[in-house]
Structures are given as structure tokens and as C-alpha cells.
Amino acid sequence: MTQGSRSSRGNQRPQGSGSGNGNGRGRGAAGAGRSNSNPRSASERGGESTSGSWSKTHGGPKQGKKPGTGSGAKKYTGPKAFGKERFGQNLGPVKADRPNKPTQRERAQAAHSDLEGVRLQKVMANAGVASRRVCEEMIAGGRVEVNGALVVEPGVRIDPERDTVHVDGMRLQLNEEMKYFVFNKPRNVVSTMEDPEGRKCISDFIRKKGQERLFHVGRLDYQTEGLLILTNDGEMANRLSHPSYEVPKTYLVQVRGPMANGVGAQMKKGIKLEDGWASVDSFRLIDSTPGYLLIEVVLHSGRNRIVRRLFDAVGHPVTRLVRVQVGPIRLGDQKQGTIRPLGNQEVGHLLALVGM
């Protein structure tokens, strides 16, 4: 091609009878589903409804600025990219933190592009961004980059197999063979594709969807519930798992209470474990009832059982643990044991998060 361009935290209310924290008002860990370990049953909670958003009960986690609304973010006007998408979460534009100048590698890609390629607006429309006419408006409005360089001429031709396209900061995945899903892992499921002991594992749920070639990004221990990303995109999976990208992960943690003052500050400052120092990025008390606490923590470490070991170190063993968010991807009100496809916006944000 001759020119280039570039293409929060939701929570979940528990399914089933358990509250996840022993609160008579029915508050509990997000996305947790039914669990025999819940302190109180539905009858004890007065028959509270098991559906709806966890955030309506607790007010949800504190929300930071939406992507693209920070002081250093580009302002995009006009129709939204993927505005007519029928599934996935609306995450808005990605904060523009990449330079407009293409890298040496991107310039080399552009130099080898086929001038007889596909028109940019057609590639965008085929990727589900919008209609061709709207895509032309987006290009003219300076919202599209190819190989890291801004493109404002709709007639530019690109090679979809070689060139990268970003719209409003979101990377377009032009390879239709790449698949991305979110799995809400129940308790007592092994985060592997096969288990020699015969326990239920991820592949048991994937086969139901006919997606047997997927693999999981990271893992959750046997007792931990919540969000796992499944994909066949090896490069993205490796980057999401690599500590250098510091992908934030959000958990709801149920522990026995009360808890002494200063524990949260101690965990943010850092605690020395058997394999070195570890800390959380944020610590917030969600709910407190006699005998139980519900806490939200965010951390970017992917070390084995890190959340459980941190709470063990401060004298509050975890009684229930649910991961509700990875990067920009939220579990929401997805039912346990189900798999849903990621929307194009979600995929674009994930790819941008790890520099793709």
C-alpha cells in the first residue's frame, strides 16, 4: 500500500442461590453462579432474585475515565466504529498513545504492499466497522491509520493479509480465522484442555460449541471462578500472558471478617512471599457484614495463586474468588459455564492493549 493508518469495569451479580459474602441482602461475588460454599441460602435471603447486574447492588467498581476521554486522547466525532454490532461490549475508542509516524518495520510493510490490493473502505466494511459510505467519512475525518500512518484518502488500496488497520485506535482483526471468546469458568473445573484424573476441564465446554482448537490465556486454579479468554491467536495470547505487558486483572475476594485497618495499604505497598515481593494495584472494600467481607482487588501479576497467597499472608484466607475482568474485557452478567464470542470492539481493545 502507499499510505498507512491505524485502525471498564463491569461486574456481575451471582447466579443461583449463593450470595458469596453471607449478606442477608443478597450481595455476593460477581459472576460466581451457584456455590455450595455460600454462607446463606436463597431462602435465608428472603427469596431474592438471582438475575440482574451485580453492579446495581453494590454500585460496581470505581470507574476510571472511559477510553479515549483522557486529556491525551484523540477526540473522535461522527458514527461509532462497530456501532451496529449485535454482541460484545461497547468500549469506545482506544486512547491514542501510539505515534502517528510509522515505524521502520511498518514502512517496510507499506513498501511491499500490492497496489492492486483492496480499497481501504471495503476492507473496513468487510470487517464490520460500518457501511462503505460511513467508512469513507471515517477515513476523511482522520480516524483511520494503516501501518501506523494516518490515511485521509478513501481510495488507498491495502493488502489485508499484510497491512494493519486501526480505527479510532482499535486494531481491526482482518484474519477471519482468528477466534476470540470469553469463558465463565465455574468452580471445580480444571484450567486445562485435558485432565489425567478425569476431572471436568475447559475442553468439556468447548466441545459443546464445536471450538476444539481453542486454547486458554492464563489459568485459574481449581476453586477459582470467573473470566478466562479463549482464542486461537497465539501471538495475542502470549502477549496477554507476558508480565512485560502488565495486563490488569480484577478479582472479587470473599474472606472472613472483620479485617484490621491498614491491611489494604499493606497489600498495595507489598508483601514478601516465598517467591518474592508481591502487591495489588488497588484494594477496595465492597461489602462488610457480620463475619464476611467482600473485597475488590486489581493486580497485574500472573503468578500462581497470587491472590490467595496474598490474603493468606495477611491472615485472611480466601473463601471464594472470582475473576471479573481482564484488561478491558468484563465478565458482566454472563452465566457460569457459558462461552460468548468477543465483539470486534473488544478484540480491537485487547490487541491495542498488547501493542498489536
C-alpha positions in Angstrom: 0.0 0.0 0.0 1.1 3.6 -0.4 -0.3 5.1 2.7 -0.9 3.9 6.3 -3.4 4.2 9.1 -4.4 2.7 12.4 -7.3 1.2 12.8 -14.3 -0.6 32.1 -15.0 -2.4 34.5 -18.3 -4.2 34.6 -19.3 -6.7 37.3 -21.7 -9.5 37.6 -24.2 -10.4 40.1 -24.1 -14.0 41.3 -26.2 -16.6 39.6 -28.0 -19.2 41.8 -28.6 -19.3 45.5 -25.4 -18.1 47.0 -24.5 -14.6 47.9 -20.8 -15.1 48.1 -20.5 -13.0 51.3 -23.1 -14.0 53.7 -25.1 -10.8 53.5 -28.8 -11.1 54.2 -29.4 -8.6 51.5 -28.0 -11.0 48.9 -24.8 -9.3 47.9 -22.1 -11.6 46.5 -19.2 -12.2 44.2 -19.7 -11.2 40.6 -20.3 -13.9 38.0 -20.0 -16.6 40.7 -23.1 -18.6 39.9 -24.3 -21.3 42.3 -21.9 -22.4 45.0 -22.3 -24.8 48.0 -19.9 -22.7 49.9 -22.1 -19.6 50.2 -22.8 -18.7 53.8 -26.6 -18.2 53.3 -29.2 -19.8 51.0 -31.8 -18.1 48.9 -34.5 -18.8 51.5 -32.4 -17.1 54.2 -32.1 -14.1 51.9 -35.8 -13.8 51.5 -36.0 -15.3 48.0 -34.0 -12.6 46.3 -34.0 -12.7 42.5 -30.9 -14.5 41.0 -30.8 -12.4 37.9 -29.6 -8.9 37.2 -26.4 -6.9 37.4 -24.1 -7.2 40.4 -23.2 -3.5 39.9 -26.8 -2.5 40.6 -26.4 -4.0 44.1 -23.0 -2.7 45.0 -22.6 0.3 42.7 -19.9 -1.6 40.9 -16.2 -0.9 40.9 -14.9 2.6 40.6 -14.9 3.6 37.0 -11.9 5.4 35.6 -12.1 7.6 32.5 -13.5 5.9 29.5 -11.1 5.0 26.8 -10.5 8.0 24.6 -11.6 10.6 27.2 -8.3 11.3 28.9 -6.5 14.6 28.4 -4.1 13.0 26.0 -6.7 11.1 23.9 -7.8 12.0 20.5 -11.4 13.2 20.1 -13.4 11.2 17.5 -16.6 12.5 16.1 -19.2 11.0 13.8 -20.6 7.5 13.7 -19.1 4.9 16.1 -17.0 2.1 14.8 -18.9 -1.2 15.0 -21.9 0.8 16.0 -24.3 -1.8 14.7 -22.5 -4.8 16.3 -25.0 -7.2 17.9 -22.8 -8.7 20.6 -19.9 -7.7 22.7 -19.4 -4.7 25.0 -19.2 -1.1 23.8 -15.8 0.0 24.9 -15.5 3.2 22.8 -12.3 4.3 21.1 -8.8 3.4 22.3 -6.7 6.1 23.9 -4.3 7.3 21.3 -0.8 6.7 22.7 1.0 5.5 19.6 2.9 8.0 17.5 1.4 8.8 14.1 4.8 8.3 12.4 5.1 4.7 11.2 8.0 2.5 12.5 10.7 1.2 10.2 9.0 -2.1 10.1 5.7 -0.6 9.2 7.3 1.4 6.4 8.9 -1.8 5.0 5.4 -3.4 5.0 4.0 -0.4 3.1 6.8 -0.6 0.6 5.9 -4.2 -0.3 2.2 -3.6 -0.4 0.3 -4.5 -3.6 -1.0 -1.5 -5.4 -3.7 -3.8 -6.8 -5.0 -4.6 -3.3 -8.4 -3.9 -1.8 -9.7 -0.4 -1.2 -9.4 0.6 2.4 -13.1 1.4 2.9 -14.1 -2.0 1.5 -11.7 -3.7 4.0 -13.2 -1.8 6.8 -16.8 -2.5 5.8 -16.0 -6.2 5.4 -14.6 -6.2 8.9 -17.9 -4.9 10.3 -16.8 -1.3 11.1 -19.7 0.4 9.2 -21.1 0.8 5.7 -18.6 1.8 2.9 -20.0 5.3 2.8 -19.5 5.8 6.6 -16.1 4.2 6.4 -15.2 6.8 3.7 -16.3 9.5 6.1 -14.2 8.0 8.9 -11.1 8.0 6.6 -11.7 11.6 5.5 -12.1 12.5 9.2 -8.7 11.3 10.2 -9.9 8.4 12.2 -8.1 5.6 10.3 -4.4 4.6 10.3 -2.7 1.9 8.2 0.6 0.5 9.4 0.8 3.3 11.9 0.4 6.2 9.4 -2.7 8.4 9.1 -4.7 7.9 5.9 -7.3 10.5 4.7 -7.8 9.3 1.2 -10.5 6.7 0.8 -9.0 5.4 -2.5 -5.9 3.9 -0.8 -5.5 0.2 -1.5 -4.1 -2.2 1.0 -3.2 -5.9 1.4 -5.4 -7.2 4.2 -3.1 -10.1 4.8 0.0 -7.9 5.4 -1.2 -4.4 6.4 -2.5 -3.4 9.8 -5.5 -1.1 10.2 -6.6 0.9 13.2 -9.9 2.8 13.5 -10.3 5.1 16.5 -7.2 3.4 17.9 -8.8 0.0 17.7 -6.9 -2.7 15.7 -9.0 -4.4 13.1 -8.6 -8.2 13.1 -8.6 -8.9 9.3 -7.8 -12.6 9.7 -11.2 -14.3 9.8 -9.6 -17.5 11.1 -8.8 -15.9 14.4 -11.4 -16.5 17.1 -11.8 -14.9 20.5 -14.1 -16.0 23.3 -14.8 -15.4 27.0 -15.5 -18.4 29.2 -17.1 -18.0 32.6 -15.3 -20.8 34.5 -17.3 -22.5 37.3 -15.7 -23.8 40.5 -14.2 -27.2 40.4 -13.1 -27.0 36.7 -9.5 -27.5 35.7 -7.9 -24.8 33.6 -6.5 -27.3 31.1 -7.8 -28.9 27.9 -7.3 -32.4 29.3 -7.1 -33.8 32.8 -5.5 -37.2 33.5 -7.6 -37.5 36.7 -10.8 -37.3 34.7 -12.0 -34.0 36.3 -14.1 -31.6 34.3 -11.9 -29.2 32.2 -12.2 -26.4 29.7 -12.5 -28.8 26.7 -15.7 -30.2 28.0 -17.3 -26.8 27.5 -15.5 -26.0 24.2 -16.7 -29.2 22.5 -20.3 -28.1 23.1 -19.6 -25.1 20.9 -17.6 -27.0 18.3 -14.5 -25.0 19.0 -12.0 -27.7 19.9 -8.9 -25.9 18.6 -9.0 -23.0 21.1 -6.6 -22.6 24.0 -6.9 -20.6 27.2 -5.0 -17.4 28.0 -3.5 -17.9 31.5 -5.4 -20.1 34.0 -7.5 -20.0 37.1 -7.0 -22.6 39.9 -9.4 -25.4 40.5 -11.5 -23.5 43.1 -11.4 -20.1 41.4 -14.3 -18.9 39.2 -14.7 -16.4 36.5 -13.2 -15.0 33.3 -10.9 -16.9 31.0 -10.1 -15.7 27.5 -10.1 -18.5 24.9 -8.5 -17.9 21.4 -6.5 -19.5 18.6 -4.5 -16.3 18.2 -1.1 -17.4 19.7 0.6 -14.1 19.4 -2.1 -12.2 21.3 -2.3 -15.0 23.9 1.4 -14.9 24.5 1.4 -11.1 25.0 -1.6 -11.1 27.3 0.2 -13.7 29.5 3.6 -12.0 29.4 4.4 -9.9 32.5 6.0 -7.1 30.5 2.6 -6.0 29.3 1.3 -5.8 32.8 -2.3 -6.6 31.9 -4.6 -5.7 34.8 -6.9 -8.4 36.3 -9.8 -7.6 38.6 -11.0 -10.1 41.3 -13.8 -10.2 43.8 -12.5 -11.8 47.0 -14.6 -13.1 49.8 -12.9 -13.6 53.2 -13.8 -13.9 56.8 -14.1 -10.7 58.8 -13.5 -8.4 60.5 -10.3 -7.1 59.0 -7.9 -4.8 60.8 -7.2 -1.3 59.5 -4.2 -0.9 57.2 -4.4 -4.3 55.5 -5.3 -2.8 52.2 -2.4 -0.3 52.4 -0.1 -3.1 53.3 -1.1 -5.1 50.3 -0.7 -2.1 48.0 2.8 -1.4 49.5 3.9 -5.0 49.0 4.1 -8.3 50.9 7.1 -10.7 50.8 6.0 -14.2 49.7 8.1 -17.3 49.3 8.8 -16.4 45.7 9.4 -12.7 46.2 7.6 -9.5 46.8 4.0 -9.0 45.5 1.4 -6.3 45.7 -2.0 -5.3 44.4 -2.6 -2.2 42.3 -5.8 -1.3 44.1 -7.8 -2.6 47.1 -11.4 -1.7 47.8 -13.9 -2.9 50.3 -17.2 -3.7 48.5 -19.3 -5.0 51.4 -19.0 -5.8 55.0 -21.4 -7.9 57.0 -21.0 -9.8 60.3 -18.4 -12.5 59.7 -17.7 -11.8 56.0 -16.0 -9.2 53.8 -16.2 -8.7 50.0 -13.2 -7.0 48.6 -12.2 -6.0 45.0 -8.5 -6.1 44.1 -6.8 -5.3 40.9 -3.3 -6.6 40.1 -1.2 -7.3 37.0 0.8 -10.2 38.4 0.1 -13.6 36.9 2.0 -15.7 39.4 0.4 -18.9 40.6 -2.4 -18.5 43.2 -1.1 -14.9 43.8 -4.4 -13.5 45.2 -4.9 -16.4 47.6 -1.3 -16.3 48.8 -1.5 -12.5 49.4 -4.6 -12.9 51.6 -3.1 -15.9 53.4 -0.1 -13.7 54.2 -2.3 -11.1 56.0 -4.3 -13.7 57.9 -7.5 -13.8 55.8 -7.7 -17.0 53.8 -9.9 -16.7 50.7 -13.3 -18.4 51.0 -14.4 -17.5 47.5 -12.6 -16.0 44.5 -14.0 -14.7 41.2 -12.1 -13.0 38.4 -14.4 -10.5 36.8 -12.2 -8.6 34.4 -9.0 -8.9 32.3 -7.8 -5.7 30.7 -10.9 -4.1 29.1 -12.9 -7.3 28.9 -15.6 -7.7 31.6 -17.5 -10.8 32.7 -20.7 -8.8 33.1 -23.8 -11.0 33.7 -22.6 -13.9 31.7 -23.8 -17.2 33.1 -21.3 -19.7 34.6 -20.2 -22.5 32.2 -21.0 -20.5 29.1 -18.8 -19.2 26.3 -19.5 -16.0 24.4 -17.7 -14.5 21.4 -15.8 -11.2 21.8 -17.1 -8.3 19.8 -14.9 -6.5 17.3 -14.5 -3.6 19.7 -13.4 -5.9 22.5 -10.9 -7.6 20.2 -9.6 -4.3 19.0 -9.1 -3.1 22.5 -7.3 -6.3 23.5 -5.0 -6.1 20.5 -4.2 -2.4 21.3 -3.6 -3.2 24.9 -0.7 -5.5 24.0 0.7 -3.3 21.2 -0.7 -5.1 18.2 
